[in-house]
Amino acid sequence: MVQNRISDLYRNDAILDHCMNPRNNKLLNDVDFNGDAINPFCGDEIHFSIKLTSIGRISKIGFIGDGCAINQASGSMFSVLVKGFTFNEINECTKLFRQHMQNSEENIMDVGDHDISALFQVRKFPIRIKCVLLACSALENAYQNYIDSI
């Protein structure tokens, strides 16, 4: 039986691409909401800035972060995935994504051929799941800021 190697994650084309060429990799000016998350154990962090349309959909999103390749790729992938979402859709997406990441045997979430599906491999390495979920935490923080404002 071939043992799963964490180094294989860092060779995944989608993870490498989003780490080396992150999408939406700058914070925006004049935003409607921000979301932040920091992992105090390793020091990884991620910050999102979000601009909404007049009907409450994400028109622009930016992120910056500091940390491992998986954390950076996750931030980039989520910034692409949630563009056009409402905050309620973001909340549902992050809840479902967390469930999916924490259930190593069942595929709960279908994201089609979106790059974010590459992150599902991280389930084989429970110690690294927190790296993927930091982007979820930052988006959930933005969602909470949104809820607090209404």
Residue pairs with C-beta under 8 A, 6 or more apart in sequence:
4 124
4 125
6 125
6 128
8 121
9 15
9 70
9 121
9 122
9 125
9 128
10 16
10 69
12 118
12 121
13 118
14 73
14 77
14 115
14 117
14 118
15 69
15 70
15 73
15 118
15 119
16 69
16 73
17 115
18 72
18 73
18 76
18 77
18 115
19 69
19 70
19 72
19 73
19 76
22 63
22 72
22 73
22 75
22 76
23 76
23 77
23 79
23 80
24 61
24 62
24 63
24 76
24 79
24 80
24 83
25 62
25 63
25 64
25 76
26 62
26 64
27 47
27 49
27 62
27 63
27 64
28 49
28 50
28 51
28 60
28 61
28 62
30 51
31 49
31 50
31 51
32 50
32 51
32 52
33 49
33 50
33 52
33 87
33 142
33 145
33 146
33 149
34 47
34 48
34 49
34 50
34 142
34 145
35 47
35 48
35 50
35 138
35 139
35 140
35 141
35 142
35 143
35 145
36 45
36 46
36 47
36 48
36 138
36 141
37 45
37 46
37 47
37 134
37 135
37 137
37 138
37 141
38 44
38 45
39 45
39 67
39 130
39 131
39 134
41 130
42 67
42 68
42 130
42 131
43 66
43 67
44 65
44 66
44 67
44 68
44 71
44 131
44 134
45 65
45 66
45 67
45 134
46 63
46 64
46 65
46 67
46 71
46 74
46 75
46 134
46 135
46 137
46 138
47 63
47 64
47 65
47 138
48 61
48 62
48 63
48 75
48 79
48 135
48 138
48 139
48 142
49 61
49 62
49 63
50 58
50 60
50 61
50 142
51 58
51 59
51 60
51 61
52 58
52 59
53 59
56 86
56 87
57 84
57 85
57 86
58 82
58 83
58 84
58 85
58 86
58 90
59 83
60 83
61 79
61 82
61 83
62 79
63 75
63 76
63 78
63 79
63 135
63 138
65 71
65 72
65 75
65 134
67 131
67 134
68 131
70 119
70 122
70 128
70 131
70 132
71 131
71 132
71 134
71 135
73 118
73 119
74 116
74 119
74 131
74 132
74 133
74 134
74 135
75 134
75 135
75 138
77 114
77 115
77 116
77 118
77 119
77 135
78 116
78 135
78 136
78 139
80 114
80 115
80 116
81 93
81 111
81 114
81 116
82 89
82 90
82 93
82 139
85 93
87 142
87 143
87 146
87 147
90 139
90 142
90 143
91 140
91 143
94 136
94 139
94 140
94 143
96 108
96 109
97 109
97 116
97 133
97 136
98 133
98 136
99 108
99 109
100 107
100 108
100 109
100 120
100 123
101 119
101 120
101 122
101 123
101 129
101 132
101 133
102 129
103 123
104 123
104 124
104 126
107 120
111 117
119 132
122 128
122 129
122 131
122 132
123 129
